[in-house]
Amino acid sequence: MTRRVEYAQIEATLDDLTYPVLRDDAAADLEDVTLVLAEDETNLGVLISETDSDAFRSREDLVVELEESVGVALDEARAPAAETDGDGE
């Protein structure tokens, strides 16, 4: 069964892994997770398999790699949408 995880909530899912973990093992363990991004979805296992590192010493190492792959820092994904000042610019 496929699980759906919002990108801003990914750390809880990554906590399910035992570190250190090989990239291939992490990808296999999370192949049933659909990662929901702002306007897109992707398979988390596939995303991990496409990272540059062969292994991850900690959840934080994996988060850094995923941030580079996705192009959005996890802190940015958690932040509320920027408020506009109403001037239209």
ABEGO torsion letter per residue (X at the ends): XBBBBBAAAAAAAAAABBOBBBAAAAAAAAAABBBBBAABBBBAAAAAAABABABBABAAAAAAAAAAAAGBBAAAAABBBBBBAGAGX
